[in-house]
Amino acid sequence: MIELENKYYYKALPLLRQVEINTMFAEVVLNHDISGSVYVDCLDNPRTFYVVHSYGMSLLFGDLGNEAFMDKLYHYVTNQSATRHQVEWLQTDPAGRWSEVMDSMLLTYNGQLEKSGLLPEEIERKSILRNTRVNFSFHRDAYLESKQNFPKHGEPIICVTKEQFLTQTGSVIPSFFWRDEEHFAKEGVGYSLLRDGKIASTSFSSCRTGNQLEIGIETAEAHRGKGYALSVCSALIDHCLEHDLEPVWACRLENQGSYYLAQKLGFRPTVTLPYYRLPLG
């Protein structure tokens, strides 16, 4: 794994376009819309790519077979050399055999941890975990039909402002997906539901490429289970429909709240693939 200078990120785009899953988070890195890193098998004519979004999402795609790359990949995903400074969530191109490679690395590394004598909680914290990533397709008619039965809230829903961009807290918020408030104001969009003047739930564009807009959602813990996420997501989907944009949704299958919320909003599961949590080690 050799880090690629950002002026050469374009070299990854032809192969990325052949990956038949939602790759929007990787595309915005390659297009310099958000910070990230790209690692390759060689600099002159790279054929294997590992793209990391600054939020901690990563994508592995391209050719297999470079042993030096494989060796460095193992050290990277296990973080035995402490080169990574955050937990990552990795998905791989399902058309290749990368999931087999990752499963083999997972078994090897986790097996070593089991024999290490560490406490069970330490083993769990350091292990590579295999979850499931779900891609969805949007069905306009299903959404419009469901929308007729959405609950009505008296709380106001407003467009996300620059001030809210800068001050909102949470784990999935606009500032993690855009360079700054000016970038978001120019190319992004979001809607917040206010409760007693404070943000209770926000739906926003986490990625925007071409005519597609990927939806991010954050609801304050004290306001979950009240249907607020449904309302703000509906506002964002309406914006998409008004501006000829395709709304895009993806989540972990294990995130049952997001999984079922998507289906209430007219999304239908289309693809599932392994989703690896890479620990700090």
C-alpha positions as CSV (number, residue, x, y, z in Angstrom):
1,M,0.0,0.0,0.0
2,I,1.6,3.2,-1.2
3,E,-0.1,6.5,-0.5
4,L,-1.1,8.3,-3.7
5,E,-0.7,12.1,-4.1
6,N,-4.0,13.7,-4.4
7,K,-3.2,15.2,-7.8
8,Y,-3.3,11.6,-9.1
9,Y,-6.6,10.6,-7.5
10,Y,-8.2,10.7,-10.9
11,K,-6.4,7.4,-11.7
12,A,-8.8,5.6,-9.5
13,L,-12.0,6.8,-11.2
14,P,-12.2,4.5,-14.2
15,L,-12.1,1.4,-12.0
16,L,-14.4,2.9,-9.4
17,R,-17.0,3.4,-12.0
18,Q,-17.0,-0.4,-12.6
19,V,-17.9,-1.1,-8.9
20,E,-21.6,-1.8,-8.8
21,I,-22.4,-0.7,-5.3
22,N,-22.9,2.7,-3.7
23,T,-19.5,4.3,-3.9
24,M,-20.5,8.0,-3.5
25,F,-18.3,8.5,-0.4
26,A,-15.2,7.3,-2.3
27,E,-16.1,9.4,-5.3
28,V,-16.2,12.6,-3.3
29,V,-12.8,11.9,-2.0
30,L,-11.4,11.2,-5.5
31,N,-13.0,14.4,-6.7
32,H,-11.4,16.4,-3.9
33,D,-14.8,17.4,-2.4
34,I,-13.8,16.1,1.0
35,S,-10.5,15.1,2.6
36,G,-9.3,11.5,2.6
37,S,-6.5,9.2,1.6
38,V,-5.9,6.8,-1.3
39,Y,-3.5,3.9,-1.2
40,V,-2.4,1.9,-4.3
41,D,-0.4,-1.1,-5.3
42,C,2.1,1.0,-7.4
43,L,2.4,4.6,-8.5
44,D,3.0,4.4,-12.2
45,N,0.0,2.3,-13.2
46,P,-2.0,1.5,-10.1
47,R,-4.6,-1.3,-10.4
48,T,-5.5,-1.7,-6.8
49,F,-7.1,1.1,-4.7
50,Y,-7.9,1.6,-1.1
51,V,-9.9,4.9,-0.6
52,V,-10.5,6.3,2.8
53,H,-13.1,9.1,3.6
54,S,-12.1,11.4,6.5
55,Y,-15.2,10.2,8.3
56,G,-13.8,6.7,8.6
57,M,-15.4,4.9,5.7
58,S,-13.2,3.0,3.3
59,L,-13.5,1.1,0.0
60,L,-11.2,-1.6,-1.4
61,F,-11.4,-2.4,-5.1
62,G,-9.3,-3.3,-8.2
63,D,-6.9,-6.2,-9.0
64,L,-5.8,-8.9,-6.7
65,G,-2.4,-10.5,-6.7
66,N,0.2,-8.0,-5.6
67,E,1.8,-9.7,-2.6
68,A,3.5,-6.6,-1.3
69,F,0.2,-4.8,-1.2
70,M,-1.5,-7.7,0.5
71,D,1.2,-7.8,3.2
72,K,0.8,-4.1,3.9
73,L,-3.0,-4.3,3.7
74,Y,-2.9,-6.9,6.6
75,H,-0.8,-4.6,8.7
76,Y,-3.1,-1.7,7.9
77,V,-6.4,-3.4,8.7
78,T,-5.1,-4.9,11.9
79,N,-3.3,-1.6,12.7
80,Q,-0.4,-3.5,14.3
81,S,2.0,-0.8,13.1
82,A,-0.4,2.0,14.5
83,T,-0.6,3.7,11.1
84,R,-4.3,4.3,11.5
85,H,-5.6,6.8,14.0
86,Q,-9.3,6.1,13.8
87,V,-11.7,3.1,13.6
88,E,-12.6,2.4,9.9
89,W,-15.6,0.8,8.3
90,L,-14.4,-1.0,5.2
91,Q,-16.4,-2.4,2.3
92,T,-15.0,-4.2,-0.8
93,D,-16.0,-4.5,-4.4
94,P,-18.3,-7.6,-4.4
95,A,-17.3,-8.4,-8.0
96,G,-13.8,-9.3,-6.9
97,R,-12.6,-11.7,-4.3
98,W,-11.7,-9.1,-1.8
99,S,-14.3,-10.3,0.7
100,E,-12.5,-13.7,0.7
101,V,-9.2,-11.9,1.4
102,M,-10.7,-9.9,4.2
103,D,-12.4,-12.9,5.8
104,S,-9.1,-14.7,5.8
105,M,-7.3,-11.8,7.4
106,L,-10.1,-11.6,10.0
107,L,-9.8,-15.2,10.9
108,T,-6.1,-15.1,11.2
109,Y,-5.9,-11.9,13.2
110,N,-8.9,-12.7,15.5
111,G,-7.5,-16.2,16.0
112,Q,-4.3,-14.7,17.3
113,L,-6.2,-12.5,19.7
114,E,-8.1,-15.5,21.1
115,K,-4.7,-17.1,21.9
116,S,-3.2,-13.9,23.3
117,G,-4.4,-14.2,26.9
118,L,-6.2,-10.9,26.8
119,L,-9.4,-10.3,28.7
120,P,-12.6,-10.9,26.7
121,E,-13.5,-7.2,26.6
122,E,-10.0,-6.4,25.2
123,I,-10.3,-9.1,22.6
124,E,-13.7,-7.7,21.5
125,R,-12.3,-4.2,21.3
126,K,-9.3,-5.2,19.2
127,S,-11.1,-7.7,16.9
128,I,-12.1,-7.1,13.3
129,L,-15.9,-7.3,13.2
130,R,-17.9,-8.4,10.1
131,N,-21.2,-6.6,9.8
132,T,-23.5,-6.3,6.7
133,R,-23.9,-3.2,4.6
134,V,-27.2,-2.6,2.8
135,N,-27.7,-0.6,-0.4
136,F,-31.2,0.5,-1.3
137,S,-33.1,1.8,-4.4
138,F,-35.6,4.5,-4.2
139,H,-39.2,4.0,-5.3
140,R,-41.0,7.3,-5.8
141,D,-44.5,5.9,-6.0
142,A,-44.0,3.9,-2.8
143,Y,-42.7,7.0,-1.0
144,L,-45.6,9.2,-2.2
145,E,-48.1,6.6,-1.1
146,S,-46.5,6.1,2.3
147,K,-46.2,9.9,2.8
148,Q,-50.0,10.2,3.0
149,N,-49.9,8.4,6.3
150,F,-46.8,10.1,7.9
151,P,-47.6,11.7,11.3
152,K,-47.9,15.5,11.4
153,H,-45.7,17.4,13.9
154,G,-46.3,20.9,15.2
155,E,-42.6,21.6,15.5
156,P,-41.0,23.7,12.8
157,I,-38.7,22.2,10.1
158,I,-36.2,24.6,8.8
159,C,-33.2,24.5,6.3
160,V,-29.9,23.9,8.0
161,T,-28.1,27.2,8.4
162,K,-24.4,27.9,8.4
163,E,-24.6,28.5,12.2
164,Q,-26.2,25.1,12.7
165,F,-23.6,23.5,10.5
166,L,-20.9,24.9,12.8
167,T,-22.6,24.2,16.2
168,Q,-24.5,20.9,15.7
169,T,-23.2,18.0,17.7
170,G,-23.6,14.2,17.2
171,S,-22.1,11.3,15.4
172,V,-23.6,11.8,11.9
173,I,-23.7,15.6,11.3
174,P,-23.0,17.7,8.2
175,S,-19.7,19.1,9.4
176,F,-18.2,15.5,9.1
177,F,-19.1,15.3,5.4
178,W,-18.3,18.8,4.0
179,R,-15.2,20.9,3.9
180,D,-16.8,23.9,5.7
181,E,-20.0,25.8,6.1
182,E,-19.5,27.6,2.8
183,H,-19.1,24.4,0.9
184,F,-22.2,23.0,2.5
185,A,-24.2,26.1,1.8
186,K,-23.2,26.1,-1.9
187,E,-23.6,22.4,-2.7
188,G,-25.3,20.7,0.2
189,V,-28.7,20.9,1.8
190,G,-30.3,19.8,5.0
191,Y,-33.5,20.1,7.2
192,S,-33.7,20.3,10.9
193,L,-36.8,19.8,13.2
194,L,-36.6,22.1,16.2
195,R,-38.0,21.3,19.6
196,D,-38.1,24.2,22.0
197,G,-35.8,26.1,19.7
198,K,-33.1,23.4,19.7
199,I,-32.3,20.8,17.0
200,A,-34.1,17.5,17.6
201,S,-33.4,15.8,14.3
202,T,-31.5,16.6,11.1
203,S,-31.5,15.0,7.7
204,F,-28.8,16.3,5.2
205,S,-26.9,15.5,2.1
206,S,-23.8,13.5,3.2
207,C,-22.7,13.1,-0.4
208,R,-23.7,14.7,-3.7
209,T,-22.5,13.4,-7.0
210,G,-24.1,14.1,-10.3
211,N,-27.9,13.8,-9.9
212,Q,-27.6,11.7,-6.7
213,L,-27.8,12.8,-3.1
214,E,-27.0,10.5,-0.3
215,I,-29.0,11.0,2.9
216,G,-27.4,11.3,6.4
217,I,-29.6,11.4,9.5
218,E,-29.0,12.4,13.1
219,T,-31.6,12.5,15.9
220,A,-30.8,13.7,19.4
221,E,-31.1,10.8,21.8
222,A,-33.7,12.5,23.9
223,H,-36.0,12.8,20.8
224,R,-35.7,9.4,19.3
225,G,-38.8,7.3,18.7
226,K,-41.1,10.3,18.1
227,G,-41.1,10.2,14.3
228,Y,-38.9,13.2,13.9
229,A,-36.4,11.4,11.7
230,L,-39.2,10.4,9.3
231,S,-40.3,14.0,9.0
232,V,-36.9,15.6,8.3
233,C,-36.0,12.8,5.8
234,S,-39.3,13.4,4.1
235,A,-38.5,17.1,3.7
236,L,-35.1,16.2,2.2
237,I,-36.6,13.6,-0.2
238,D,-39.2,16.2,-1.3
239,H,-36.3,18.6,-2.0
240,C,-34.7,15.8,-4.2
241,L,-37.9,15.3,-6.1
242,E,-38.3,19.0,-6.7
243,H,-34.8,19.3,-8.0
244,D,-34.6,16.1,-10.1
245,L,-32.2,14.4,-7.7
246,E,-32.2,10.7,-6.8
247,P,-32.2,10.2,-3.1
248,V,-29.7,7.5,-2.0
249,W,-29.7,5.4,1.3
250,A,-27.2,2.9,2.7
251,C,-26.8,1.6,6.2
252,R,-25.6,-1.3,8.3
253,L,-28.2,-4.0,8.5
254,E,-27.4,-4.1,12.3
255,N,-28.7,-0.5,12.5
256,Q,-32.3,-1.6,12.5
257,G,-33.7,1.9,13.1
258,S,-32.1,3.2,9.8
259,Y,-32.9,0.0,8.0
260,Y,-36.6,0.2,8.7
261,L,-36.8,4.0,8.4
262,A,-35.5,3.7,4.8
263,Q,-38.3,1.3,3.9
264,K,-41.0,3.7,5.4
265,L,-39.5,6.3,3.0
266,G,-39.9,4.3,-0.1
267,F,-36.5,2.6,-0.3
268,R,-36.1,-1.1,-0.9
269,P,-33.0,-3.2,-0.1
270,T,-31.1,-4.2,-3.3
271,V,-27.6,-5.3,-2.3
272,T,-26.0,-6.6,0.9
273,L,-22.3,-7.0,1.3
274,P,-19.7,-7.5,4.1
275,Y,-18.9,-4.4,6.2
276,Y,-15.8,-4.7,8.3
277,R,-15.1,-2.7,11.4
278,L,-11.4,-2.2,11.6
279,P,-10.2,-1.5,15.2
280,L,-7.4,0.7,16.3
281,G,-5.8,-2.4,17.7
